[in-house]
Amino acid sequence: MRAASQLDVKGRRVLVRADLNVPLDGETITDDGRIRASVPTIKDLAARGARVIVCAHLGRPKGSPNAKYSLRPVAARLGELLAAEGVAGEVAFAADVVGESARSTVAGLADGRVALLENLRFEPGEESKDDAERGAFAERLAALAELYVGDGFGAVHRKHASVYDVPKILPHAAGGLVLAEVEVLRRLTVEPARPYVVVLGGAKVSDKLGVIANLLTKVDRLLVGGGMAYTFLAAQGHEVGGSILQKDQLDQVRGFIDEAAKRGVELVLPVDVLAATEFAADAPHEAVAATAIPADREGLDIGPRTRELFAAKLAGAGTVFWNGPMGVFEFEAFAGGTRAVAEALVASDAFTVVGGGDVVAAVRTLGFPEDGFSHISTGGGASLEYLEGKTLPGLAALED
């Protein structure tokens, strides 16, 4: 992939596909990590005299305008972050994507200035499965610019107009964020430093079937926590009470257990859990053996012995990839497992990668410094599909 830094951008209109899909509470951004991650590429282009047109999506507005998903608050925050980096002027905001407001906003851009278009997903053509409809929207979007920079790694696994079709129309390059993410993922898949340990959590096994199957051919040790651990425990014949259980995945998980044993991959499951009377922040709970969860309780976090076990299994690792929290970290009483894994990674000398929206939110919520990890990925689904061995449409479009 050609790097955006190689483009001659002075005085030229550059469309940057960024990932600005941040969580909002009303109009308040509760985690601006993805906006901050987009700043270096935008700053570099502006500093070299480009007229930068940023486009991105937010949430799932399903192809029509919805004020709840407007990028206007994001434009304000992006402007603040760019100003702190010495980029002059406010970020101009277009009230539509490819309409009159977008065209006039772009026409008014001076060299070195930045504009943000409204939410791409307000346009049905962005996510359309129909190639012609998606292509027609891509033509209108591409008409705003002369060059294209793909820097929204969190969206590169989507065959969307702004990700896949526009780079076919305009001269294109990859932004610094995408290049950095790809380099990290290559380190996880091509001769990783060993022992290579993967920690998987989150609610559902079904979300990670492909990545588990592929990782079993590459890793030395697989630690499974979070809600998905209960399907593994049930597959071994244990009672899991009211814990999250995907009964339709039991045979698949038994296959994973057998494959791990066949390949010599050490599969590490919880030995104890915090079993609660209900799903609530203040629910009475106690640590019980993972093999003996009471029928009237549900596991909401890994227990203290499992935290020690997981930390010991992470010690001495050469490479660690972590996706998915160990429990309901949003409830303080059930955040200890996720905190313990984060502490083990921060203390490790390994190459440590944290990926996936929930676990990234967790480490930030729990107050861990970002530089405590080797890399925090901005692309949960994209990272998993890359590790699964899939071809990502947005990367393929940038490579040709």
C-alpha positions as CSV (number, residue, x, y, z in Angstrom):
1,M,0.0,0.0,0.0
2,R,1.2,3.5,-0.8
3,A,1.4,5.7,2.2
4,A,-0.5,9.0,2.4
5,S,2.8,10.7,3.3
6,Q,4.0,9.9,-0.3
7,L,1.1,11.9,-1.9
8,D,1.7,15.4,-3.3
9,V,-1.3,17.1,-1.6
10,K,-0.5,20.8,-1.6
11,G,-3.6,22.8,-2.8
12,R,-5.5,19.5,-3.6
13,R,-8.8,18.3,-2.1
14,V,-8.1,15.1,-0.2
15,L,-11.0,12.9,1.0
16,V,-10.0,11.1,4.2
17,R,-12.1,8.1,5.3
18,A,-11.6,8.2,9.1
19,D,-13.1,6.1,11.9
20,L,-14.9,8.5,14.2
21,N,-17.5,6.1,15.5
22,V,-17.4,7.2,19.1
23,P,-19.8,6.6,21.9
24,L,-22.2,9.5,22.7
25,D,-24.3,10.4,25.7
26,G,-26.7,12.8,24.0
27,E,-24.2,15.2,22.4
28,T,-21.4,14.4,24.9
29,I,-18.5,12.2,23.6
30,T,-17.7,9.7,26.3
31,D,-14.6,8.3,24.7
32,D,-12.7,10.3,22.1
33,G,-10.0,7.6,21.5
34,R,-10.9,7.1,17.8
35,I,-10.9,10.9,17.1
36,R,-7.5,11.2,18.7
37,A,-6.3,8.3,16.6
38,S,-7.4,10.1,13.4
39,V,-5.5,13.3,14.2
40,P,-2.0,12.5,13.1
41,T,-3.0,11.7,9.4
42,I,-5.3,14.7,9.2
43,K,-2.7,17.0,10.8
44,D,0.0,15.8,8.4
45,L,-2.2,16.4,5.3
46,A,-3.2,19.8,6.5
47,A,0.4,20.8,7.4
48,R,1.4,19.9,3.8
49,G,-1.3,22.2,2.3
50,A,-4.1,19.8,1.6
51,R,-7.7,20.8,1.7
52,V,-8.8,18.0,3.9
53,I,-12.3,16.6,3.6
54,V,-13.0,14.0,6.4
55,C,-15.8,11.5,6.1
56,A,-16.9,8.9,8.6
57,H,-19.9,7.1,10.1
58,L,-21.5,7.1,13.5
59,G,-23.8,4.4,14.8
60,R,-26.5,2.7,12.7
61,P,-28.9,5.3,11.3
62,K,-30.0,2.8,8.6
63,G,-29.7,5.0,5.5
64,S,-31.5,8.2,6.6
65,P,-30.7,11.3,8.6
66,N,-31.2,11.0,12.3
67,A,-30.1,13.8,14.6
68,K,-29.1,11.2,17.3
69,Y,-26.3,10.1,15.0
70,S,-25.0,13.5,13.8
71,L,-21.3,14.0,13.6
72,R,-21.6,17.7,14.6
73,P,-20.3,17.0,18.2
74,V,-17.4,15.1,16.6
75,A,-16.5,18.0,14.4
76,A,-16.2,20.3,17.5
77,R,-14.0,17.8,19.3
78,L,-11.8,17.1,16.2
79,G,-11.3,20.9,15.9
80,E,-10.2,21.1,19.5
81,L,-7.7,18.3,19.1
82,L,-6.3,19.6,15.8
83,A,-6.0,23.1,17.3
84,A,-3.9,21.6,20.1
85,E,-1.6,20.2,17.4
86,G,-1.2,23.6,15.7
87,V,-3.7,23.1,12.9
88,A,-5.3,26.5,12.2
89,G,-9.0,27.2,12.0
90,E,-12.2,25.4,13.1
91,V,-13.3,22.2,11.4
92,A,-16.0,23.2,9.0
93,F,-19.0,21.0,9.2
94,A,-21.2,20.1,6.2
95,A,-24.8,19.4,7.2
96,D,-25.1,16.7,4.6
97,V,-22.8,14.1,2.9
98,V,-22.9,14.9,-0.8
99,G,-25.5,17.6,-1.1
100,E,-25.4,21.4,-1.4
101,S,-23.9,21.9,2.1
102,A,-21.1,19.4,1.4
103,R,-20.3,21.0,-2.0
104,S,-20.3,24.6,-0.7
105,T,-18.3,23.6,2.4
106,V,-15.7,21.9,0.3
107,A,-15.6,24.8,-2.2
108,G,-14.8,27.2,0.7
109,L,-11.9,25.2,2.0
110,A,-8.5,26.9,1.9
111,D,-5.1,25.1,1.8
112,G,-4.4,23.6,5.1
113,R,-8.0,23.6,6.4
114,V,-10.2,20.8,7.4
115,A,-13.9,20.0,6.9
116,L,-16.0,17.1,8.1
117,L,-19.0,15.7,6.2
118,E,-22.2,14.6,7.9
119,N,-22.6,10.9,8.8
120,L,-22.0,8.7,5.7
121,R,-24.6,6.3,6.8
122,F,-27.3,8.9,6.4
123,E,-27.0,7.9,2.7
124,P,-28.5,4.5,1.7
125,G,-25.8,4.1,-0.9
126,E,-23.0,3.9,1.6
127,E,-24.0,0.4,2.9
128,S,-26.0,-0.8,0.0
129,K,-25.6,-4.4,-1.1
130,D,-26.5,-3.3,-4.7
131,D,-23.2,-2.6,-6.5
132,A,-24.9,0.0,-8.8
133,E,-26.5,1.9,-5.9
134,R,-23.3,1.9,-3.9
135,G,-21.2,2.8,-6.9
136,A,-23.5,5.8,-7.7
137,F,-23.1,7.2,-4.2
138,A,-19.3,6.6,-4.4
139,E,-19.2,8.7,-7.6
140,R,-20.9,11.6,-5.9
141,L,-18.6,11.3,-2.9
142,A,-15.5,11.0,-5.0
143,A,-16.5,14.1,-7.0
144,L,-15.8,16.2,-3.9
145,A,-12.1,15.4,-4.0
146,E,-9.0,14.7,-6.1
147,L,-7.3,12.2,-3.9
148,Y,-8.4,9.6,-1.4
149,V,-6.8,8.5,1.9
150,G,-8.1,5.4,3.7
151,D,-7.5,5.8,7.4
152,G,-10.6,4.3,9.0
153,F,-9.2,0.9,10.1
154,G,-12.4,0.1,12.1
155,A,-14.4,0.0,8.8
156,V,-12.0,-1.7,6.4
157,H,-13.8,-5.1,6.8
158,R,-16.9,-3.5,5.3
159,K,-17.7,-3.4,1.6
160,H,-19.0,0.1,1.8
161,A,-18.9,2.9,-0.7
162,S,-16.5,5.1,1.2
163,V,-14.2,2.2,2.0
164,Y,-14.3,0.0,-1.1
165,D,-15.7,1.9,-4.1
166,V,-14.2,5.4,-3.8
167,P,-10.6,4.2,-3.9
168,K,-11.4,2.6,-7.2
169,I,-12.3,6.1,-8.6
170,L,-9.6,8.3,-7.0
171,P,-5.8,8.0,-6.7
172,H,-5.5,6.6,-3.3
173,A,-3.1,5.8,-0.4
174,A,-3.3,4.5,3.2
175,G,-3.2,6.8,6.2
176,G,-0.8,6.3,9.1
177,L,-3.4,4.7,11.3
178,V,-4.2,2.0,8.8
179,L,-0.5,1.3,8.1
180,A,0.2,1.0,11.8
181,E,-2.7,-1.3,12.4
182,V,-1.7,-3.6,9.5
183,E,1.9,-3.7,10.8
184,V,0.7,-4.8,14.2
185,L,-1.6,-7.4,12.9
186,R,1.2,-8.8,10.7
187,R,3.3,-9.1,13.9
188,L,0.5,-11.2,15.3
189,T,0.2,-13.5,12.3
190,V,3.7,-13.8,10.8
191,E,6.4,-15.3,13.1
192,P,5.1,-13.8,16.4
193,A,7.5,-13.8,19.4
194,R,6.7,-16.8,21.5
195,P,5.1,-17.9,23.7
196,Y,2.1,-16.5,21.8
197,V,-0.8,-16.1,24.2
198,V,-4.3,-15.0,23.2
199,V,-6.9,-13.9,25.7
200,L,-10.5,-14.0,24.5
201,G,-13.6,-12.7,26.4
202,G,-16.8,-11.0,25.7
203,A,-20.3,-12.4,25.7
204,K,-20.6,-14.8,22.7
205,V,-18.6,-17.6,21.3
206,S,-20.5,-17.2,18.0
207,D,-18.9,-13.8,17.5
208,K,-15.4,-15.4,17.4
209,L,-15.8,-18.8,15.7
210,G,-13.6,-18.0,12.8
211,V,-10.9,-16.3,14.8
212,I,-10.7,-19.2,17.3
213,A,-10.4,-21.7,14.5
214,N,-7.6,-19.8,12.9
215,L,-5.8,-18.9,16.1
216,L,-5.7,-22.6,17.2
217,T,-3.2,-23.1,14.3
218,K,-0.9,-20.3,15.5
219,V,-1.0,-19.8,19.3
220,D,0.7,-21.6,22.1
221,R,-1.9,-20.7,24.8
222,L,-5.5,-19.6,24.7
223,L,-7.1,-18.1,27.8
224,V,-10.9,-17.9,27.7
225,G,-12.9,-15.7,30.0
226,G,-16.0,-13.5,29.9
227,G,-19.5,-14.8,29.0
228,M,-18.1,-17.1,26.3
229,A,-16.3,-19.1,28.9
230,Y,-19.6,-20.6,30.1
231,T,-20.3,-22.2,26.8
232,F,-16.8,-23.8,27.0
233,L,-17.5,-25.0,30.6
234,A,-20.9,-26.4,29.5
235,A,-19.3,-28.2,26.6
236,Q,-17.1,-30.0,29.2
237,G,-20.3,-31.1,31.0
238,H,-20.4,-28.6,33.8
239,E,-23.4,-26.8,35.3
240,V,-23.3,-23.1,34.5
241,G,-26.5,-22.0,36.2
242,G,-28.1,-18.9,34.7
243,S,-24.8,-17.7,33.0
244,I,-24.7,-16.8,29.4
245,L,-24.8,-20.0,27.4
246,Q,-25.0,-20.6,23.6
247,K,-26.4,-24.1,23.5
248,D,-26.3,-24.1,19.7
249,Q,-22.5,-23.7,19.9
250,L,-21.7,-26.6,22.2
251,D,-20.7,-29.0,19.5
252,Q,-18.6,-26.3,17.8
253,V,-16.8,-25.6,21.1
254,R,-16.2,-29.3,21.8
255,G,-14.5,-29.4,18.4
256,F,-12.3,-26.4,19.5
257,I,-11.4,-28.2,22.7
258,D,-10.4,-31.4,20.8
259,E,-8.5,-29.4,18.2
260,A,-6.5,-27.5,20.9
261,A,-5.5,-30.8,22.5
262,K,-4.6,-32.3,19.1
263,R,-2.3,-29.3,18.3
264,G,-0.8,-29.0,21.7
265,V,-2.4,-25.6,22.4
266,E,-2.9,-25.0,26.1
267,L,-6.5,-24.1,26.6
268,V,-7.0,-22.3,29.9
269,L,-10.6,-21.9,31.3
270,P,-11.7,-20.2,34.5
271,V,-11.3,-22.3,37.7
272,D,-13.6,-20.1,39.7
273,V,-16.2,-17.3,38.9
274,L,-18.1,-14.6,40.8
275,A,-21.6,-16.1,40.8
276,A,-24.4,-13.5,41.4
277,T,-28.1,-13.8,42.2
278,E,-29.0,-11.5,39.3
279,F,-27.5,-9.3,36.6
280,A,-27.1,-6.1,38.7
281,A,-24.4,-3.8,39.9
282,D,-25.2,-4.5,43.6
283,A,-26.2,-8.2,43.2
284,P,-25.1,-10.4,46.1
285,H,-22.4,-12.7,44.8
286,E,-19.7,-15.1,45.9
287,A,-16.7,-16.9,44.4
288,V,-17.5,-20.5,43.5
289,A,-15.7,-23.2,41.5
290,A,-16.3,-22.8,37.8
291,T,-17.3,-26.5,37.7
292,A,-20.0,-26.0,40.4
293,I,-21.9,-22.9,39.6
294,P,-25.3,-23.0,41.5
295,A,-28.3,-23.5,39.3
296,D,-29.8,-20.2,40.6
297,R,-26.7,-18.1,40.1
298,E,-25.0,-16.5,37.0
299,G,-21.3,-15.9,36.5
300,L,-20.5,-12.2,36.0
301,D,-16.7,-12.3,36.3
302,I,-13.8,-14.6,36.7
303,G,-12.9,-15.3,40.3
304,P,-9.8,-14.5,42.3
305,R,-8.1,-17.8,41.7
306,T,-8.6,-17.5,37.9
307,R,-7.2,-14.0,38.0
308,E,-4.0,-15.4,39.5
309,L,-4.0,-18.3,37.1
310,F,-4.4,-16.0,34.0
311,A,-1.7,-13.6,35.3
312,A,0.7,-16.6,35.7
313,K,-0.2,-17.8,32.2
314,L,0.6,-14.4,30.8
315,A,3.9,-14.1,32.6
316,G,6.8,-14.7,30.3
317,A,4.8,-14.4,27.1
318,G,6.5,-13.0,24.0
319,T,3.3,-11.9,22.3
320,V,-0.2,-11.3,23.7
321,F,-3.4,-10.4,21.9
322,W,-6.5,-9.6,24.1
323,N,-10.0,-9.3,22.8
324,G,-13.0,-9.1,25.1
325,P,-13.5,-8.3,28.8
326,M,-13.4,-11.0,31.5
327,G,-16.7,-9.9,33.1
328,V,-19.2,-7.2,33.4
329,F,-16.6,-4.5,33.9
330,E,-19.3,-1.7,33.8
331,F,-20.2,-2.9,37.4
332,E,-17.4,-2.2,39.8
333,A,-18.0,-5.4,41.7
334,F,-17.4,-7.4,38.5
335,A,-14.5,-5.5,37.0
336,G,-11.8,-7.3,38.9
337,G,-11.1,-9.9,36.3
338,T,-10.7,-7.5,33.5
339,R,-8.5,-5.3,35.7
340,A,-6.3,-8.3,36.6
341,V,-5.7,-9.1,32.9
342,A,-4.9,-5.5,32.1
343,E,-2.5,-5.3,35.1
344,A,-0.7,-8.5,33.9
345,L,-0.3,-7.0,30.4
346,V,1.0,-3.7,31.6
347,A,3.6,-5.5,33.8
348,S,4.6,-7.8,30.9
349,D,7.6,-7.4,28.6
350,A,5.7,-9.0,25.8
351,F,4.4,-7.3,22.6
352,T,0.9,-6.6,23.9
353,V,-2.1,-5.8,21.7
354,V,-5.6,-4.9,23.0
355,G,-8.3,-5.0,20.3
356,G,-12.1,-4.7,20.3
357,G,-14.4,-1.9,21.4
358,D,-15.5,-3.4,24.7
359,V,-12.1,-4.2,26.0
360,V,-10.6,-0.9,24.8
361,A,-13.4,0.9,26.6
362,A,-12.7,-1.3,29.6
363,V,-9.0,-0.5,29.9
364,R,-9.7,3.3,29.6
365,T,-12.6,3.1,32.0
366,L,-10.5,1.3,34.6
367,G,-7.8,4.0,34.2
368,F,-5.0,2.2,32.5
369,P,-2.6,4.3,30.5
370,E,-2.6,3.7,26.8
371,D,1.2,3.5,26.7
372,G,1.0,0.6,29.1
373,F,0.3,-1.6,26.1
374,S,2.3,-2.0,22.9
375,H,-0.8,-1.2,20.8
376,I,-4.5,-0.4,21.3
377,S,-6.4,-1.2,18.2
378,T,-9.1,1.0,16.8
379,G,-10.7,-1.9,14.9
380,G,-12.5,-4.6,16.8
381,G,-14.3,-6.4,14.0
382,A,-11.6,-5.6,11.4
383,S,-8.9,-6.9,13.7
384,L,-10.7,-10.2,14.3
385,E,-11.5,-10.7,10.6
386,Y,-7.8,-10.1,9.7
387,L,-6.7,-12.6,12.4
388,E,-9.3,-15.0,11.0
389,G,-7.5,-14.8,7.7
390,K,-10.2,-13.1,5.7
391,T,-9.5,-10.6,2.9
392,L,-10.7,-7.1,4.1
393,P,-12.3,-5.1,1.3
394,G,-11.0,-1.8,2.4
395,L,-7.4,-3.0,2.6
396,A,-7.7,-4.8,-0.8
397,A,-9.0,-1.5,-2.3
398,L,-5.9,0.3,-1.0
399,E,-3.4,-2.3,-2.2
400,D,-4.2,-2.2,-5.9
